[in-house]
Amino acid sequence: MTGLTTHVLDTALGKPAEGLRIDLFSVEGDLRKLLKTVETNADGRVDGGPILVGDSFTAGTYELLFHVGDYLRASGTALPHPAFLDLVPIRFGIADTTAHYHVPLLISPYGYSTYRGS
């Protein structure tokens, strides 16, 4: 499979992060262009396959903006104001358009981690 996918897990609750909004941007220099907004399903993934695939899956710099604060509040997590984590941006590059780029996110109210998955 080629394309861009993600998977979000709520490590504080020990389950997939359902209903988390994600904005995908292309980045050129200081300019960001919104390409797509998606939401995670009950498995913490995005319905409909890869977020970027086919002709839209091109080499370049991208940013996934995860709306973690909104998700945590909706899940009943009590957060201070302002929340320690609200928007979590992950900026990354796509160099090989014949490869699969998987950008998972592990979240809790006070931390997150990511890596290039498979």
TORPA-227444 format. One record per residue: x, y negated, z negated of N, C-alpha, C in turn; residue in one letter; residue number from 1. Coordinates in Angstrom, 1 decimal. Atoms other than C-alpha are relative to their C-alpha. Last residue first. Example, Ala and Ser with C-alpha at 12.3 -4.5 7.8 and 13.67 -1.06 7.14 Angstrom:
<kenus>
(kenu (-0.9,1.1,0.0),(13.7,1.1,-7.1),(-0.8,-1.1,-0.8),"s",2)
(kenu (0.9,1.2,0.0),(12.3,4.5,-7.8),(0.9,-1.2,0.0),"a",1)
</kenus>
This chain:
<kenus>
(kenu (0.0,-0.8,-1.2),(4.4,-0.7,-8.9),(-1.4,0.4,0.3),"s",118)
(kenu (0.5,-1.4,0.1),(5.0,-3.4,-11.5),(0.0,0.7,1.4),"g",117)
(kenu (0.5,-0.4,-1.3),(7.0,-6.6,-11.4),(-0.3,1.5,-0.1),"r",116)
(kenu (-1.1,-0.7,-0.7),(7.0,-7.7,-14.9),(-0.4,0.3,1.4),"y",115)
(kenu (0.3,-0.4,-1.3),(4.8,-9.6,-17.4),(1.3,0.6,0.6),"t",114)
(kenu (-1.1,-0.5,-0.8),(4.6,-10.5,-21.0),(-0.5,0.5,1.4),"s",113)
(kenu (0.3,-0.7,-1.3),(2.3,-12.5,-23.2),(1.3,0.5,0.6),"y",112)
(kenu (-1.1,-0.5,-0.8),(2.2,-14.0,-26.7),(-0.5,0.7,1.3),"g",111)
(kenu (-1.3,0.7,0.3),(0.2,-15.7,-29.4),(1.2,0.5,0.8),"y",110)
(kenu (0.2,1.5,0.2),(-3.5,-15.0,-28.6),(1.4,-0.7,-0.2),"p",109)
(kenu (0.6,0.1,1.3),(-2.6,-11.6,-27.0),(-0.1,-1.5,-0.3),"s",108)
(kenu (0.3,1.2,0.7),(-1.8,-10.8,-23.4),(-0.5,0.2,-1.4),"i",107)
(kenu (0.5,-0.5,1.3),(-0.2,-8.2,-21.2),(-0.1,-1.3,-0.8),"l",106)
(kenu (-0.1,1.0,1.2),(0.0,-9.4,-17.6),(-0.6,0.7,-1.2),"l",105)
(kenu (0.9,-0.3,1.2),(0.6,-7.2,-14.5),(0.3,-1.1,-1.1),"p",104)
(kenu (-0.4,0.9,1.1),(2.1,-8.6,-11.3),(-0.9,0.2,-1.1),"v",103)
(kenu (1.0,-0.2,1.1),(2.1,-5.9,-8.6),(0.5,-0.9,-1.1),"h",102)
(kenu (-0.4,0.8,1.1),(3.9,-6.7,-5.3),(-1.2,0.1,-1.0),"y",101)
(kenu (1.1,0.3,1.0),(3.5,-3.9,-2.8),(0.6,-0.8,-1.1),"h",100)
(kenu (-0.1,-0.6,1.3),(6.1,-4.0,0.1),(-1.3,-0.3,-0.8),"a",99)
(kenu (0.3,-1.4,-0.2),(6.0,-4.6,3.8),(-0.1,0.7,-1.3),"t",98)
(kenu (1.4,-0.1,-0.3),(5.8,-8.4,3.3),(-0.4,1.5,0.4),"t",97)
(kenu (0.1,-1.2,-0.9),(9.3,-8.3,1.7),(-1.5,0.2,0.2),"d",96)
(kenu (-1.1,0.0,-1.1),(10.3,-11.7,0.2),(-0.3,1.1,1.0),"a",95)
(kenu (0.2,-1.1,-0.8),(7.4,-12.6,-2.1),(0.9,-0.1,1.1),"i",94)
(kenu (-0.2,0.1,-1.5),(8.4,-15.0,-4.8),(-0.3,1.4,0.6),"g",93)
(kenu (-0.9,-1.1,-0.5),(7.1,-15.5,-8.3),(0.1,-0.2,1.5),"f",92)
(kenu (-0.5,0.3,-1.3),(5.4,-18.1,-10.5),(1.0,1.0,0.5),"r",91)
(kenu (-1.1,-0.9,-0.4),(3.4,-16.9,-13.4),(0.3,-0.3,1.4),"i",90)
(kenu (-0.4,-0.1,-1.5),(1.2,-19.5,-15.0),(1.2,1.0,0.1),"p",89)
(kenu (-1.3,-0.7,-0.1),(-0.5,-18.8,-18.4),(0.3,0.0,1.5),"v",88)
(kenu (-0.3,-0.4,-1.4),(-3.3,-21.3,-19.2),(1.4,0.6,0.1),"l",87)
(kenu (1.3,0.4,-0.7),(-4.5,-21.5,-22.8),(0.1,0.5,1.4),"d",86)
(kenu (0.0,-0.3,-1.5),(-1.9,-20.1,-25.1),(-1.3,-0.3,0.5),"l",85)
(kenu (-1.4,-0.2,-0.3),(-1.2,-21.7,-28.5),(0.2,0.4,1.4),"f",84)
(kenu (-0.5,-1.4,0.1),(-4.8,-22.9,-28.6),(1.5,0.1,0.4),"a",83)
(kenu (0.1,-0.7,-1.2),(-5.4,-26.6,-29.2),(0.6,1.4,-0.2),"p",82)
(kenu (0.1,1.0,-1.1),(-7.3,-26.3,-31.3),(1.1,-0.9,-0.1),"h",81)
(kenu (-0.2,1.4,0.5),(-6.8,-23.0,-33.2),(-0.2,-1.0,1.2),"p",80)
(kenu (-1.2,0.6,-0.4),(-8.3,-19.8,-31.7),(0.1,-1.4,-0.6),"l",79)
(kenu (-0.1,1.4,0.6),(-10.9,-17.5,-33.1),(1.4,-0.5,0.3),"a",78)
(kenu (-1.3,0.3,0.7),(-11.1,-14.5,-30.7),(-0.1,-1.4,-0.5),"t",77)
(kenu (0.2,0.1,1.5),(-14.7,-13.7,-29.8),(1.2,-0.3,-0.8),"g",76)
(kenu (-0.1,-1.3,0.6),(-14.1,-12.3,-26.3),(-0.2,0.0,-1.5),"s",75)
(kenu (1.2,-0.8,-0.4),(-15.3,-15.5,-24.7),(0.0,1.4,-0.7),"a",74)
(kenu (1.2,0.6,0.7),(-12.7,-17.5,-26.7),(-1.2,0.9,0.3),"r",73)
(kenu (-0.1,-0.3,1.4),(-9.9,-15.1,-25.5),(-1.2,-0.5,-0.8),"l",72)
(kenu (0.2,-1.4,0.2),(-11.0,-15.3,-21.9),(0.0,0.4,-1.5),"y",71)
(kenu (1.4,-0.2,-0.2),(-11.2,-19.1,-21.9),(-0.4,1.5,-0.3),"d",70)
(kenu (0.7,0.6,1.1),(-7.7,-19.2,-23.5),(-1.5,0.2,0.2),"g",69)
(kenu (0.0,-0.9,1.2),(-6.2,-16.7,-21.0),(-0.9,-0.6,-1.2),"v",68)
(kenu (0.7,0.9,0.9),(-7.1,-18.6,-17.8),(-0.2,0.8,-1.3),"h",67)
(kenu (0.9,-0.7,0.8),(-4.4,-16.9,-15.8),(-0.6,-0.8,-1.0),"f",66)
(kenu (0.3,0.8,1.2),(-2.7,-19.0,-13.1),(-1.1,0.8,-0.8),"l",65)
(kenu (1.3,-0.5,0.6),(-1.0,-16.8,-10.5),(-0.2,-0.8,-1.3),"l",64)
(kenu (0.2,0.1,1.5),(1.7,-18.7,-8.7),(-1.4,0.6,-0.3),"e",63)
(kenu (1.4,0.0,0.5),(3.2,-18.1,-5.3),(-0.1,-0.2,-1.5),"y",62)
(kenu (0.1,0.2,1.5),(6.5,-18.7,-3.5),(-1.5,-0.1,-0.3),"t",61)
(kenu (0.1,1.3,0.5),(6.9,-17.4,0.1),(-0.1,0.0,-1.5),"g",60)
(kenu (-1.1,0.3,0.9),(6.7,-14.4,2.4),(-0.2,-1.5,-0.5),"a",59)
(kenu (-1.2,0.5,-0.7),(3.2,-13.8,3.8),(1.1,-0.3,-1.0),"t",58)
(kenu (-1.2,-0.5,0.8),(0.3,-11.7,2.7),(1.3,-0.4,0.7),"f",57)
(kenu (-0.2,1.0,1.1),(-2.6,-13.8,4.3),(1.2,0.4,-0.9),"s",56)
(kenu (-0.6,1.2,-0.6),(-2.3,-11.8,7.6),(0.3,-1.0,-1.1),"d",55)
(kenu (0.1,0.3,-1.5),(-3.0,-8.5,5.8),(0.7,-1.3,0.4),"g",54)
(kenu (-0.2,-1.1,-0.8),(-3.3,-8.6,2.0),(-0.1,-0.4,1.5),"v",53)
(kenu (-0.5,0.4,-1.3),(-3.4,-11.0,-0.9),(0.3,1.2,0.8),"l",52)
(kenu (0.4,1.4,-0.1),(-5.6,-10.4,-3.9),(0.5,-0.6,1.3),"i",51)
(kenu (-1.0,1.0,0.2),(-5.3,-6.7,-3.2),(-0.5,-1.4,0.1),"p",50)
(kenu (-1.4,-0.2,-0.5),(-8.4,-4.5,-3.3),(0.9,-1.1,-0.4),"g",49)
(kenu (-0.2,0.3,-1.4),(-12.0,-5.6,-3.6),(1.4,0.2,0.5),"g",48)
(kenu (0.7,-0.8,-1.0),(-12.4,-5.9,-7.3),(0.4,-0.4,1.4),"d",47)
(kenu (0.8,0.8,-0.9),(-9.6,-7.4,-9.4),(-0.8,0.9,1.0),"v",46)
(kenu (-0.5,0.2,-1.4),(-8.2,-5.5,-12.3),(-1.0,-0.8,0.8),"r",45)
(kenu (-1.1,1.1,0.1),(-8.7,-5.6,-16.1),(0.6,-0.2,1.4),"g",44)
(kenu (-1.3,-0.7,0.1),(-10.6,-2.2,-15.9),(1.1,-1.0,-0.1),"d",43)
(kenu (0.0,-0.7,1.3),(-14.0,-3.9,-16.7),(1.3,0.7,-0.2),"a",42)
(kenu (1.2,-0.8,0.2),(-13.4,-6.4,-13.8),(0.2,0.8,-1.4),"n",41)
(kenu (-0.2,-1.4,0.3),(-11.0,-9.3,-13.6),(-1.3,0.8,-0.3),"t",40)
(kenu (0.3,-0.3,1.4),(-12.0,-12.5,-12.0),(0.2,1.5,-0.2),"e",39)
(kenu (0.5,-1.4,0.2),(-10.8,-14.1,-8.7),(-0.3,0.2,-1.5),"v",38)
(kenu (0.3,-0.2,1.5),(-10.0,-17.6,-7.5),(-0.7,1.3,-0.1),"t",37)
(kenu (1.1,-0.8,0.4),(-8.3,-18.0,-4.1),(-0.1,0.0,-1.5),"k",36)
(kenu (0.4,-1.0,-1.0),(-5.8,-19.9,-2.1),(-1.2,0.8,-0.3),"l",35)
(kenu (0.9,-1.0,0.5),(-5.3,-23.1,-4.2),(-0.4,0.9,1.2),"l",34)
(kenu (1.3,0.0,-0.8),(-2.4,-25.1,-2.7),(-0.8,1.2,-0.5),"k",33)
(kenu (0.7,-1.3,0.2),(0.5,-26.1,-5.0),(-1.3,-0.1,0.8),"r",32)
(kenu (1.4,-0.1,-0.4),(2.9,-28.9,-4.0),(-0.5,1.4,-0.2),"l",31)
(kenu (0.8,0.4,1.2),(6.2,-29.6,-5.9),(-1.5,0.1,0.3),"d",30)
(kenu (-0.6,1.1,0.7),(8.3,-27.6,-3.4),(-0.9,-0.4,-1.2),"g",29)
(kenu (-1.1,0.5,-0.9),(6.0,-25.3,-1.5),(0.5,-1.3,-0.7),"e",28)
(kenu (-0.8,1.1,0.6),(3.8,-23.2,-3.8),(1.0,-0.3,1.1),"v",27)
(kenu (-1.3,-0.1,-0.7),(0.9,-20.9,-2.7),(0.7,-1.3,-0.5),"s",26)
(kenu (-0.5,1.1,-0.8),(-1.7,-20.7,-5.4),(1.2,0.4,0.8),"f",25)
(kenu (-1.2,-0.3,-0.8),(-3.8,-17.9,-6.9),(0.3,-1.2,0.8),"l",24)
(kenu (-0.2,0.8,-1.3),(-6.3,-18.7,-9.6),(1.3,0.3,0.6),"d",23)
(kenu (-1.4,0.1,-0.5),(-7.2,-16.0,-12.2),(-0.1,-0.9,1.3),"i",22)
(kenu (-0.2,0.7,-1.3),(-10.3,-15.9,-14.3),(1.4,-0.2,0.3),"r",21)
(kenu (-1.1,1.0,0.0),(-10.5,-13.2,-17.0),(0.1,-0.7,1.3),"l",20)
(kenu (0.6,1.3,-0.2),(-13.9,-11.4,-17.1),(1.1,-1.1,-0.1),"g",19)
(kenu (1.1,0.2,-1.0),(-12.6,-8.1,-18.5),(-0.5,-1.4,0.0),"e",18)
(kenu (0.6,1.4,0.1),(-9.2,-8.0,-20.2),(-1.0,-0.2,1.1),"a",17)
(kenu (-0.1,0.9,-1.1),(-8.4,-4.2,-20.4),(-0.7,-1.4,-0.2),"p",16)
(kenu (0.8,-0.3,-1.1),(-8.2,-2.8,-23.9),(0.2,-0.9,1.2),"k",15)
(kenu (-0.3,-1.4,-0.5),(-6.1,-2.6,-27.0),(-0.9,0.4,1.1),"g",14)
(kenu (1.2,-0.8,0.1),(-7.8,-5.6,-28.7),(0.3,1.4,0.5),"l",13)
(kenu (0.6,0.2,1.3),(-4.6,-7.5,-29.4),(-1.2,0.9,-0.2),"a",12)
(kenu (-0.7,-0.9,0.9),(-2.9,-6.0,-26.3),(-0.5,-0.2,-1.5),"t",11)
(kenu (0.1,0.8,1.3),(-5.5,-7.5,-24.0),(0.7,0.9,-1.0),"d",10)
(kenu (0.4,-0.8,1.2),(-4.5,-5.9,-20.6),(0.1,-0.9,-1.2),"l",9)
(kenu (-0.1,0.7,1.3),(-4.5,-7.7,-17.3),(-0.5,0.8,-1.1),"v",8)
(kenu (0.7,-0.7,1.0),(-3.8,-6.0,-14.0),(0.2,-0.7,-1.3),"h",7)
(kenu (-0.2,0.3,1.4),(-2.6,-7.7,-10.8),(-0.8,0.9,-0.9),"t",6)
(kenu (1.0,-0.4,1.0),(-2.3,-7.0,-7.1),(0.4,-0.4,-1.4),"t",5)
(kenu (-0.2,0.5,1.3),(-0.5,-8.5,-4.1),(-1.1,0.5,-0.9),"l",4)
(kenu (0.9,1.0,0.5),(-0.2,-6.7,-0.8),(0.4,-0.4,-1.4),"g",3)
(kenu (-0.7,1.3,0.1),(1.2,-3.5,0.7),(-1.0,-1.1,-0.5),"t",2)
(kenu (0.8,1.2,0.0),(0.0,0.0,0.0),(0.9,-1.2,0.0),"m",1)
</kenus>
